[in-house]
Amino acid sequence: MTGERKAIVEIKNVNKIYADNHVVHDLNLEIYEGEFLTMLGPSGCGKTTILRMIGGFEEPSGGEILVEGENVEEKEPFERNVNTVFQSYALFPHLTIFKNIAYGLKMKKVPKEEIKKRVQEMLELVQLNGYDKRYPSQLSGGQKQRVAIARALINNPKVLLLDEPLGALDLKLRKEMQLELKNLQKKLGITFVYVTHDQEEALTMSDRIAVMNKGYLDQLDTPEGIYEKPRTKFVADFIGESNIFEATVRKVKGNVAELGIEVGDALARADKEMTFEAMEMVHICVRPEKMRFSKEAKEGFTLCGMVKEQIYVGNIIKSNVVLPNGQVVKLSRMDVDDVPKVGEFVSLYWNLEDVVIMKSRGHLIRNVIENVKLGGN
């Protein structure tokens, strides 16, 4: 429980191990009632395994999963107050749309009149009025997905699990369905737990995003927090485009760090709670739209490079600037008059509030090793 928000799903110290493959590491996560939470990460990061453990299709190797405060370890999938929507739709091809949606209620022996009423409500909810007598083969991909969602929702679950449900759709339809799903979730007030590897999809739909990296939860935050304040190099690199530099902290004045980068000097403002050691290695992240350029060097910055190319992508113009060490720095602009010319040399800088300093994973590991050597936990 956090403030007034009620945790409907609680994942406590959960691990999942297949033979010698540790898929999920010591995961602790609270999913709140009525929120749209997305599990985001590349293939093999553990996100689908987590979803399957919540749904009852996999058992944790250790730890607990609670739904509405009740441990669900001994419960079968159909006994949990959750339903799952799969990417493959999993519709019965020999049944009509009406019978596909009604299937769960029929198994529960709900009276026929009640089934008819609730199926009609679901058809209206997913905008498929008049499709009840059709078969799955007569529907488009987006319509099949709506049927799969209606079939899951008709049982009134407290939590709806969605495993990359839009992955099989084309780009235009996928974007339309993203908005439909988000609006549907808001209308119903049901907790959605959504799995995807698509960063834009996660940013568009989610109240919070859990970024998974090799079985670890790297960051749990709002879409804005994930994008504007990534906490690890992985998150910064995986979410959107980033310029990431390896740097050495030379000294800190107040909360402004003077940094040494391989090809020059730079400044960055650190979070107040961050502390640094002399000559500590860090990563710094600047988004392409926040990167600045000028013909003259700015105070505190000595980064300089040549504009190699420009790429027109409709609403923005991307410029690539090559530093002396070969690193390519990306700039994005919406105004054609605010881009450097190809072939010219420019000085690079950024506003101090637009840069994020991140502890390097190597530094964190070194601290753990030193702590163990000293007898710490």
C-alpha positions as CSV (number, residue, x, y, z in Angstrom):
1,M,0.0,0.0,0.0
2,T,1.4,3.4,-1.0
3,G,-0.7,6.5,0.2
4,E,-4.3,5.9,-0.9
5,R,-3.3,3.5,-3.6
6,K,-4.3,-0.2,-3.0
7,A,-1.9,-2.9,-4.3
8,I,-4.1,-5.5,-6.0
9,V,-1.1,-7.6,-7.1
10,E,2.0,-8.0,-4.9
11,I,5.1,-9.8,-6.1
12,K,7.5,-10.5,-3.2
13,N,11.0,-11.7,-3.7
14,V,10.0,-13.8,-6.7
15,N,12.6,-15.8,-8.6
16,K,12.2,-18.1,-11.6
17,I,14.9,-20.6,-12.5
18,Y,14.8,-23.1,-15.4
19,A,17.7,-25.5,-14.9
20,D,20.7,-23.2,-14.9
21,N,18.9,-20.3,-16.4
22,H,17.9,-17.7,-13.8
23,V,15.1,-15.9,-15.6
24,V,13.7,-13.6,-12.9
25,H,15.9,-12.3,-10.0
26,D,14.4,-11.3,-6.6
27,L,11.5,-9.3,-8.1
28,N,9.6,-7.1,-5.7
29,L,6.7,-5.2,-7.4
30,E,3.3,-3.8,-6.3
31,I,0.7,-3.3,-9.0
32,Y,-2.1,-0.9,-8.0
33,E,-5.8,-1.2,-8.4
34,G,-7.1,0.4,-11.6
35,E,-3.7,1.2,-13.1
36,F,-2.2,0.4,-16.5
37,L,1.2,-1.1,-15.8
38,T,3.5,-2.2,-18.6
39,M,6.3,-4.7,-18.3
40,L,8.8,-3.5,-20.9
41,G,12.1,-5.0,-22.1
42,P,13.8,-7.0,-24.9
43,S,13.2,-10.6,-25.6
44,G,14.5,-12.9,-22.8
45,C,14.3,-10.2,-20.1
46,G,11.7,-12.2,-18.1
47,K,8.6,-10.0,-18.7
48,T,6.4,-12.7,-20.1
49,T,7.5,-15.2,-17.5
50,I,6.3,-12.7,-14.8
51,L,3.0,-12.4,-16.5
52,R,2.6,-16.1,-16.8
53,M,3.4,-16.5,-13.1
54,I,0.7,-14.0,-12.1
55,G,-1.7,-15.8,-14.4
56,G,-0.9,-19.2,-13.0
57,F,0.7,-20.7,-16.1
58,E,4.1,-20.9,-14.4
59,E,5.1,-21.4,-10.8
60,P,7.7,-19.2,-9.1
61,S,10.9,-21.0,-8.0
62,G,10.8,-18.8,-4.9
63,G,8.9,-15.9,-3.4
64,E,5.2,-15.1,-3.3
65,I,2.5,-13.7,-5.6
66,L,-0.6,-12.2,-3.9
67,V,-3.8,-11.1,-5.7
68,E,-6.1,-9.0,-3.5
69,G,-4.0,-10.0,-0.5
70,E,-4.3,-13.7,-1.1
71,N,-1.4,-16.0,-2.0
72,V,-2.4,-17.6,-5.3
73,E,0.4,-20.2,-5.4
74,E,-1.9,-23.1,-4.9
75,K,-4.7,-21.8,-7.2
76,E,-5.2,-22.9,-10.8
77,P,-5.4,-20.2,-13.5
78,F,-9.2,-20.4,-13.7
79,E,-9.4,-20.0,-9.9
80,R,-7.5,-16.7,-9.9
81,N,-9.4,-13.4,-10.4
82,V,-7.3,-12.7,-13.4
83,N,-7.7,-13.3,-17.2
84,T,-5.1,-13.3,-19.9
85,V,-5.1,-12.1,-23.5
86,F,-2.5,-13.6,-25.8
87,Q,-0.9,-12.3,-28.9
88,S,-2.2,-15.4,-30.8
89,Y,-5.8,-14.5,-29.9
90,A,-6.4,-18.2,-29.0
91,L,-10.0,-18.1,-30.5
92,F,-11.9,-21.2,-31.2
93,P,-12.1,-21.3,-35.0
94,H,-15.2,-23.6,-35.1
95,L,-17.3,-21.3,-32.8
96,T,-19.1,-18.1,-33.6
97,I,-18.0,-14.8,-32.1
98,F,-20.9,-15.0,-29.7
99,K,-19.9,-18.5,-28.5
100,N,-16.2,-17.5,-28.3
101,I,-17.1,-14.6,-26.0
102,A,-19.6,-16.7,-24.0
103,Y,-17.3,-19.7,-23.5
104,G,-16.1,-18.8,-20.0
105,L,-19.6,-18.1,-18.7
106,K,-20.9,-21.3,-20.2
107,M,-18.2,-23.2,-18.4
108,K,-19.4,-21.6,-15.2
109,K,-23.0,-22.7,-16.0
110,V,-24.3,-19.1,-16.0
111,P,-28.0,-19.0,-17.1
112,K,-28.5,-18.5,-20.9
113,E,-30.4,-15.2,-20.6
114,E,-27.6,-13.8,-18.4
115,I,-25.0,-15.0,-21.0
116,K,-26.9,-13.4,-23.8
117,K,-27.1,-10.1,-22.0
118,R,-23.4,-10.0,-21.0
119,V,-22.2,-11.0,-24.4
120,Q,-24.2,-8.2,-26.0
121,E,-22.7,-5.8,-23.5
122,M,-19.2,-7.0,-24.4
123,L,-19.9,-6.7,-28.2
124,E,-21.0,-3.1,-27.6
125,L,-18.0,-2.4,-25.4
126,V,-15.5,-3.5,-28.1
127,Q,-17.5,-2.1,-31.0
128,L,-18.4,-5.3,-32.6
129,N,-22.2,-5.1,-32.7
130,G,-23.7,-7.3,-35.4
131,Y,-20.6,-9.6,-35.5
132,D,-22.0,-12.2,-33.1
133,K,-22.8,-14.8,-35.8
134,R,-19.5,-14.5,-37.7
135,Y,-16.5,-16.9,-37.3
136,P,-12.9,-15.8,-36.5
137,S,-11.8,-16.5,-40.1
138,Q,-14.2,-13.8,-41.2
139,L,-12.6,-11.1,-39.0
140,S,-9.6,-8.9,-39.4
141,G,-6.7,-9.0,-37.0
142,G,-7.9,-6.0,-35.1
143,Q,-11.4,-7.5,-34.8
144,K,-10.0,-10.8,-33.6
145,Q,-8.1,-9.0,-30.9
146,R,-11.3,-7.2,-29.8
147,V,-13.0,-10.6,-29.5
148,A,-10.1,-12.0,-27.4
149,I,-10.3,-8.9,-25.1
150,A,-14.1,-9.3,-24.8
151,R,-13.8,-12.9,-23.9
152,A,-11.4,-12.1,-21.2
153,L,-13.4,-9.2,-19.8
154,I,-16.8,-11.0,-19.7
155,N,-15.7,-12.8,-16.5
156,N,-15.2,-9.5,-14.7
157,P,-11.6,-10.1,-13.7
158,K,-9.9,-7.8,-11.2
159,V,-6.7,-7.9,-13.3
160,L,-6.3,-8.3,-17.1
161,L,-3.0,-9.7,-18.3
162,L,-2.0,-8.8,-21.9
163,D,0.9,-10.6,-23.5
164,E,2.0,-8.5,-26.5
165,P,-1.6,-8.5,-27.7
166,L,-1.0,-6.0,-30.6
167,G,2.2,-7.6,-31.9
168,A,0.6,-9.3,-34.9
169,L,-1.1,-6.1,-36.1
170,D,0.3,-3.7,-38.7
171,L,1.7,-0.3,-37.5
172,K,-1.4,1.9,-38.2
173,L,-3.9,-0.6,-36.7
174,R,-1.6,-1.2,-33.7
175,K,-1.5,2.6,-32.9
176,E,-5.3,2.8,-33.2
177,M,-5.7,-0.2,-30.9
178,Q,-3.3,1.3,-28.3
179,L,-5.6,4.2,-27.8
180,E,-8.7,2.0,-27.8
181,L,-7.2,-0.3,-25.1
182,K,-6.2,2.7,-23.0
183,N,-9.6,4.2,-23.2
184,L,-11.2,0.8,-22.5
185,Q,-9.0,0.4,-19.4
186,K,-10.0,3.9,-18.1
187,K,-13.7,3.2,-18.7
188,L,-13.7,-0.1,-16.9
189,G,-11.3,0.8,-14.1
190,I,-9.7,-2.7,-14.3
191,T,-6.0,-3.2,-13.6
192,F,-4.2,-3.9,-16.9
193,V,-0.7,-5.6,-16.8
194,Y,0.7,-5.3,-20.3
195,V,3.8,-6.9,-21.8
196,T,5.6,-5.4,-24.7
197,H,9.1,-4.8,-26.2
198,D,7.8,-1.7,-28.0
199,Q,9.0,1.5,-26.1
200,E,6.7,3.9,-27.9
201,E,3.7,1.6,-27.1
202,A,4.7,1.5,-23.4
203,L,5.1,5.3,-23.2
204,T,1.8,5.9,-25.0
205,M,-0.4,3.6,-22.9
206,S,1.0,3.2,-19.4
207,D,0.5,4.8,-16.0
208,R,3.7,3.2,-14.9
209,I,6.4,1.2,-16.7
210,A,8.5,-1.6,-15.2
211,V,11.7,-1.9,-17.3
212,M,13.2,-5.4,-17.2
213,N,16.8,-6.1,-18.0
214,K,18.1,-9.8,-17.9
215,G,15.6,-10.7,-15.3
216,Y,16.2,-7.7,-13.1
217,L,13.8,-4.7,-12.6
218,D,16.0,-1.8,-13.7
219,Q,13.4,1.0,-13.2
220,L,9.8,1.4,-12.2
221,D,8.4,4.8,-12.9
222,T,5.9,6.9,-14.9
223,P,6.5,7.2,-18.7
224,E,7.8,10.8,-18.1
225,G,10.2,9.6,-15.3
226,I,11.5,6.7,-17.4
227,Y,12.2,9.0,-20.4
228,E,13.4,12.1,-18.6
229,K,15.3,10.5,-15.7
230,P,16.6,7.1,-16.6
231,R,18.4,5.5,-13.7
232,T,20.7,3.1,-15.6
233,K,22.5,3.1,-18.9
234,F,20.3,0.3,-20.1
235,V,17.1,2.2,-19.5
236,A,18.6,5.3,-21.2
237,D,19.7,3.3,-24.2
238,F,16.5,1.2,-24.5
239,I,13.9,3.9,-24.1
240,G,14.0,6.2,-27.2
241,E,17.2,7.6,-28.6
242,S,20.0,8.8,-26.4
243,N,23.4,10.3,-26.4
244,I,25.4,8.4,-23.7
245,F,28.9,9.4,-22.7
246,E,31.3,7.7,-20.4
247,A,32.8,10.3,-18.1
248,T,35.0,10.8,-15.1
249,V,33.9,13.1,-12.3
250,R,36.8,15.5,-11.7
251,K,35.1,17.6,-9.0
252,V,31.7,18.7,-7.8
253,K,30.7,22.3,-6.8
254,G,27.3,22.3,-5.1
255,N,25.4,19.8,-7.3
256,V,27.3,20.7,-10.5
257,A,29.8,18.1,-11.6
258,E,32.8,18.9,-13.8
259,L,33.3,15.9,-16.1
260,G,36.0,14.6,-18.2
261,I,35.0,12.8,-21.4
262,E,37.4,11.1,-23.8
263,V,37.2,14.0,-26.2
264,G,36.7,17.0,-24.0
265,D,35.1,18.5,-20.9
266,A,31.5,19.0,-19.9
267,L,29.2,20.0,-17.0
268,A,26.2,18.3,-15.5
269,R,23.8,18.9,-12.6
270,A,23.5,15.9,-10.4
271,D,20.5,14.9,-8.2
272,K,20.9,16.2,-4.7
273,E,21.0,12.7,-3.2
274,M,23.9,11.6,-5.4
275,T,27.4,11.5,-4.1
276,F,30.6,10.9,-6.0
277,E,34.2,9.8,-5.4
278,A,37.2,11.4,-6.9
279,M,37.8,10.2,-10.5
280,E,34.6,8.1,-10.3
281,M,33.4,6.7,-13.7
282,V,29.8,7.6,-14.6
283,H,27.5,7.6,-17.6
284,I,25.7,10.7,-18.7
285,C,22.7,10.8,-20.9
286,V,21.4,13.6,-23.1
287,R,18.4,13.1,-25.4
288,P,18.8,14.3,-29.1
289,E,16.2,17.0,-28.7
290,K,18.0,18.4,-25.7
291,M,21.5,18.5,-27.3
292,R,22.6,22.0,-28.2
293,F,25.2,23.3,-30.7
294,S,27.0,26.5,-31.5
295,K,29.9,27.8,-33.5
296,E,31.7,29.0,-30.4
297,A,32.5,26.8,-27.3
298,K,30.4,27.4,-24.3
299,E,31.9,27.8,-20.8
300,G,32.6,24.4,-19.2
301,F,32.3,22.5,-22.5
302,T,35.0,21.6,-25.0
303,L,33.2,19.0,-27.1
304,C,33.5,19.6,-30.8
305,G,32.6,17.5,-33.9
306,M,31.8,17.6,-37.6
307,V,28.2,17.4,-38.9
308,K,28.3,14.2,-41.0
309,E,24.7,13.9,-42.2
310,Q,21.1,15.0,-41.9
311,I,18.1,12.8,-42.0
312,Y,14.6,14.1,-42.8
313,V,11.9,12.0,-41.1
314,G,8.8,14.1,-41.6
315,N,8.1,16.0,-38.4
316,I,11.8,16.2,-37.3
317,I,15.3,16.6,-38.9
318,K,18.0,14.5,-37.4
319,S,21.6,15.6,-37.5
320,N,24.6,13.3,-36.8
321,V,27.8,14.9,-35.4
322,V,31.0,12.8,-35.3
323,L,33.4,13.4,-32.5
324,P,37.2,13.0,-32.9
325,N,37.0,9.5,-31.3
326,G,34.3,8.4,-33.8
327,Q,31.3,8.6,-31.5
328,V,28.2,9.8,-33.2
329,V,26.2,12.4,-31.4
330,K,22.5,12.8,-32.4
331,L,20.6,16.0,-32.6
332,S,16.8,16.3,-33.3
333,R,15.0,19.5,-34.4
334,M,11.5,20.3,-35.6
335,D,12.6,23.6,-37.3
336,V,14.6,23.3,-40.5
337,D,16.2,26.7,-39.6
338,D,17.6,25.3,-36.4
339,V,19.9,22.6,-37.7
340,P,23.7,22.7,-38.4
341,K,25.0,22.4,-41.9
342,V,26.6,19.2,-43.2
343,G,30.4,19.4,-43.2
344,E,30.7,22.2,-40.6
345,F,32.4,21.9,-37.2
346,V,30.2,22.7,-34.2
347,S,30.7,22.9,-30.5
348,L,28.2,20.7,-28.5
349,Y,26.7,21.5,-25.1
350,W,23.5,21.1,-23.1
351,N,21.5,22.9,-20.4
352,L,22.5,21.5,-17.1
353,E,18.9,20.4,-16.2
354,D,18.7,18.4,-19.4
355,V,21.4,15.9,-18.6
356,V,21.1,12.8,-16.4
357,I,24.1,11.4,-14.5
358,M,24.0,7.6,-13.9
359,K,26.3,5.5,-11.8
360,S,28.1,2.9,-13.9
361,R,27.2,-0.7,-13.3
362,G,30.9,-1.5,-13.0
363,H,31.2,1.0,-10.2
364,L,28.2,-0.5,-8.4
365,I,29.6,-4.0,-8.8
366,R,33.0,-2.8,-7.5
367,N,31.3,-1.4,-4.4
368,V,29.5,-4.7,-3.7
369,I,32.9,-6.6,-4.0
370,E,34.6,-4.2,-1.7
371,N,31.7,-4.5,0.8
372,V,32.0,-8.3,0.8
373,K,35.8,-8.0,1.3
374,L,35.2,-5.9,4.3
375,G,32.7,-8.3,5.8
376,G,29.5,-6.4,4.8
377,N,26.2,-7.9,3.7
